[in-house]
């Protein structure tokens, strides 16, 4: 018995050592986790302390105000907060404290004082897709932003817009013809989808001189599984000309997916976790790409499709210009690599080649000080923004890439790389597709639910255009009520429902509130548009308030500068606002020249999706009705 006891004791010693080591390791891990948690608590407390004098809604530890935003939707949550806490308040987006400016005049001041945008949600993209985001017009900062914006500006001069109008009308007339055919067959149609296909077709024809083939009758392909590593791109990198009839429809689907699942609030769980722990962005990005959930797989697939479409457009443009220095051999291959993997920032484009030819004007240099859009700053006609953009020459339709390839830094003379050019191409496609389609959809919804407004718009269209004449540029300035309808629809339903800024190295005062350096700021456009202190009959659809001859006009538009800001504020307002407004007016007039639209039951009030843009959640289902003249 004693020998057995001794044997057990002899075994207990070696077994106790690993157990003690495991316990020590667990204690060390627990201590490290505790220290990390304490560090996060201290960091979050310091972030709150910097904004302690600014009121705001209560927030949960770690989650912040995310549950309220998911429940109400960001624009509606901000509207509730503005009514309770005033025009400047703070919210916690996860663990990121952000200041929201929800007053029209204060938002205008903030938009003028603060020049740089900020993306508040962590970006889990990687390699050249991440780089491309930072090069685009929206996220570009300081000197690079000035270079890029000056490159964009000639594309939106008045003379350039004149050249785009016939192509816009071709696209609108084709859409009206298809819808007229559906009306004859008593068919229902998702007008939002149809308008999206048309606006993407407009971008392709006006900016790139390419038929995106988005408007055929073939069924739209369904999303495909990820299936490949991010850099491999399957068939989408084989060239736009080889995509066949589904290329444009797939491009439209990709653009739509980027807006639908690109937001952390409506996209991947990895993005939501990254909002809670932004310090873990890199490992979360790696994990999301290795084991993507469905929203992240859709986002990556769509971003890759759009990227390769942009590179194909660049390669095709260089090939058409015939410059051996900038031919297709130096196009996308230096970015895409042999197997589709990123190999640097891409070829730096020289001064020769397509850019010079693209800049040949089709009309006089812009010198007009008149603005057709009454809801934007009066001085904005020269270029885009007073004091920022000088008058610009016109460019031919399809020449946007020429402008980008010809851009030069004034200090160094260096051009944009292919990746930087692709960033601008991507920005134009996304902005030109989504926001204009949404604005037109909301305008049709407002008209379908306000028969008196619809009747007045039809009367104006008939008076100016008659039963079958397409609008000229001179006609557009006479469609005053049509423009007022678009402006009022964008007041109630601004597609860009908010925009952002970041405070620079010095504190900034907004409305008596001092914002510390590096503070993210949200300018809540939709909240300002529906402020009952500014807008009489705030929830009603009243286009007359945007007509200078109406007695309602002095109530707001002539009294509160910047009260209506669907295109943003200050020098960072949308550079393409004249393009969008001209397109919307032409399309709405051409549609209602031939048709009316009756909504399918069960869509009022219209369900909304508040992701990166404000959009109809389930589309807008209507029955086109042929008008009898």
Beta strands, then each sheet from edge to edge (+ up, - down):
strand 1: 88-93
strand 2: 96-101
strand 3: 188-190
strand 4: 499-502
strand 5: 508-510
strand 6: 513-515
strand 7: 520-523
strand 8: 595-599
strand 9: 608-610
strand 10: 614-616
strand 11: 621-626
sheet 1: 1+ 2- 7- 4+
sheet 2: 3+ 11- 8+
sheet 3: 5+ 6-
sheet 4: 9+ 10-
end
